[in-house]
Structure formats: C-alpha cells, structure tokens
Amino acid sequence: MGNTDRIIRLIIAGTLALLWFQQIITGTWGYVALAVAGIFLLTSFVSFCPIYSLFGISTCKVKKAHKHS
C-alpha cells in the first residue's frame, strides 16, 4: 500500500470517527461508519489491504531492479 493510499485512509477514518463522536452519524449507519473507520485505520497502519490482494491491486510504487547481462 502506497503512502498516498495510507494518508487517504487515515483522513477518511478520522472523518468518520469524528462524525460518529459528534453524533452526526448515529444508529446502524453510525456503527457501520465506525467499523469502516476501524478497518481503514488498521489497514493503513499495517500497510496491507486484503481486498487489494484478492484483486491483485497494488498502490505501492516499487522500483524494479535493472537486469544486467
């Protein structure tokens, strides 16, 4: 997972948590938002998204080594 992806996830997690704590999002949707925030927070800290791996998606920019013959 790339740094940009991690930062976006942290911003979304913080926003959802803030909306829940301020009781702007309540009830079932509030708990869903809090769960999504928790998942985004966890995946951004471990730099791994299970859904990305299922679909073969990578947002991490890795430099490929040049082959010398």
Backbone bond lengths (Angstrom), bond angles and torsions (degrees), N, CA, C in turn:
res aa  C-N    CA-C-N  psi(-1)  N-CA   C-N-CA  omega(-1)  CA-C   N-CA-C  phi
1 M - - - 1.441 - - 1.525 107.67 -
2 G 1.311 115.60 130.27 1.452 121.28 -178.61 1.525 112.71 -77.70
3 N 1.323 115.80 164.46 1.465 121.06 -178.49 1.524 112.16 -62.55
4 T 1.324 117.22 -39.73 1.466 120.18 179.61 1.523 110.49 -62.08
5 D 1.320 116.88 -42.86 1.466 121.99 178.35 1.526 109.98 -61.49
6 R 1.319 117.06 -44.29 1.468 121.47 179.97 1.524 110.96 -61.98
7 I 1.332 117.07 -43.70 1.469 120.79 -178.90 1.521 110.84 -65.04
8 I 1.327 117.00 -42.85 1.465 120.81 178.42 1.521 110.82 -61.49
9 R 1.331 116.29 -42.95 1.469 120.15 178.33 1.528 111.51 -62.59
10 L 1.334 117.10 -40.51 1.463 120.23 179.29 1.531 111.20 -65.88
11 I 1.324 117.08 -39.77 1.464 120.73 178.50 1.527 110.58 -65.08
12 I 1.331 116.72 -44.41 1.471 120.08 178.70 1.525 110.58 -63.98
13 A 1.333 117.04 -43.37 1.465 120.78 179.47 1.526 110.63 -61.02
14 G 1.322 116.99 -44.87 1.457 120.90 179.34 1.515 112.25 -63.70
15 T 1.318 116.12 -41.55 1.465 120.87 179.48 1.529 111.24 -64.28
16 L 1.335 116.61 -46.61 1.472 120.17 179.42 1.526 111.31 -63.06
17 A 1.327 116.77 -42.49 1.468 120.20 179.01 1.532 110.30 -63.88
18 L 1.315 116.79 -41.94 1.465 120.96 178.95 1.528 111.14 -62.32
19 L 1.334 116.28 -43.74 1.470 120.15 177.88 1.525 111.20 -62.16
20 W 1.331 117.20 -35.57 1.467 120.50 179.51 1.530 110.54 -72.14
21 F 1.349 116.53 -45.19 1.466 119.73 -178.45 1.529 112.07 -66.23
22 Q 1.323 117.28 -30.32 1.462 120.65 177.25 1.530 111.73 -86.12
23 Q 1.310 116.59 3.54 1.461 124.57 178.37 1.523 112.66 58.61
24 I 1.329 115.95 33.94 1.461 120.80 173.02 1.522 108.62 -80.88
25 I 1.326 115.88 -38.20 1.464 122.10 173.18 1.524 106.30 -108.74
26 T 1.315 117.14 120.30 1.468 120.78 -176.83 1.525 110.67 -130.05
27 G 1.293 115.70 177.81 1.461 121.78 176.70 1.512 112.13 66.05
28 T 1.316 115.03 -147.40 1.468 121.21 -177.90 1.518 111.24 -60.43
29 W 1.342 116.82 -43.21 1.470 119.83 179.83 1.522 111.18 -63.77
30 G 1.311 116.67 -32.91 1.459 120.89 177.24 1.520 111.54 -64.31
31 Y 1.323 116.11 -43.53 1.466 119.88 178.39 1.523 112.04 -68.90
32 V 1.321 116.41 -35.64 1.472 120.30 175.73 1.526 109.43 -64.03
33 A 1.336 116.76 -45.24 1.465 121.35 179.50 1.522 110.83 -61.96
34 L 1.332 116.94 -40.50 1.463 121.16 179.21 1.523 110.93 -66.88
35 A 1.334 117.14 -38.81 1.465 120.79 177.76 1.525 110.56 -65.48
36 V 1.325 117.04 -43.17 1.469 120.83 178.17 1.530 109.56 -62.95
37 A 1.324 117.13 -41.65 1.463 120.95 177.84 1.522 110.93 -60.19
38 G 1.322 116.65 -42.70 1.462 120.89 178.86 1.517 112.22 -63.98
39 I 1.324 116.22 -42.56 1.469 120.78 179.07 1.526 110.25 -65.21
40 F 1.323 116.93 -44.16 1.464 120.27 178.75 1.524 111.02 -63.40
41 L 1.316 117.00 -39.67 1.463 120.92 178.73 1.525 110.88 -63.84
42 L 1.311 116.02 -46.78 1.464 120.70 179.98 1.522 112.06 -63.28
43 T 1.326 116.94 -47.45 1.460 119.51 -178.07 1.522 112.03 -67.53
44 S 1.324 117.74 -30.06 1.465 118.62 178.00 1.523 111.01 -73.25
45 F 1.325 118.40 -32.97 1.466 120.69 178.95 1.525 112.43 -73.59
46 V 1.318 117.37 -35.77 1.472 119.70 -179.48 1.526 112.07 -91.85
47 S 1.325 117.06 -4.25 1.478 123.42 179.20 1.525 112.32 54.95
48 F 1.311 115.80 39.84 1.463 120.74 179.81 1.511 109.17 -146.67
49 C 1.336 116.08 131.99 1.462 121.89 176.76 1.525 108.17 -121.96
50 P 1.334 117.82 114.83 1.462 120.49 -179.33 1.529 113.46 -59.02
51 I 1.313 117.96 -34.08 1.466 120.63 179.67 1.517 110.24 -67.08
52 Y 1.337 116.66 -39.34 1.464 119.79 177.01 1.522 110.76 -60.32
53 S 1.321 116.69 -42.41 1.469 119.34 -178.00 1.528 111.45 -67.28
54 L 1.327 117.54 -33.13 1.471 120.55 177.80 1.522 111.61 -62.77
55 F 1.338 115.84 -37.89 1.459 120.74 -177.26 1.523 113.41 -98.99
56 G 1.326 117.03 3.06 1.462 120.55 178.26 1.518 113.63 70.89
57 I 1.331 117.14 28.35 1.461 121.92 -179.03 1.522 109.13 -93.28
58 S 1.317 115.94 139.91 1.455 121.21 175.28 1.518 108.85 -138.83
59 T 1.339 116.76 129.31 1.458 120.63 176.56 1.524 110.56 -106.07
60 C 1.313 116.07 7.76 1.458 121.71 179.98 1.525 109.41 -90.75
61 K 1.308 115.02 125.53 1.455 119.58 178.44 1.524 108.71 -85.66
62 V 1.312 115.94 111.53 1.455 121.73 -179.53 1.513 108.08 -113.24
63 K 1.323 115.13 129.92 1.455 118.86 178.15 1.515 108.64 -77.23
64 K 1.331 115.44 129.53 1.459 120.34 178.93 1.520 108.91 -83.35
65 A 1.304 115.43 137.53 1.469 120.61 178.53 1.517 109.90 -72.37
66 H 1.311 115.86 139.16 1.460 119.96 177.51 1.515 109.28 -81.17
67 K 1.284 115.65 137.75 1.473 120.97 178.44 1.524 108.76 -87.55
68 H 1.304 115.02 128.89 1.457 120.76 176.24 1.513 109.13 -106.00
69 S 1.321 116.46 126.02 1.466 120.34 -178.69 1.487 111.22 -90.26
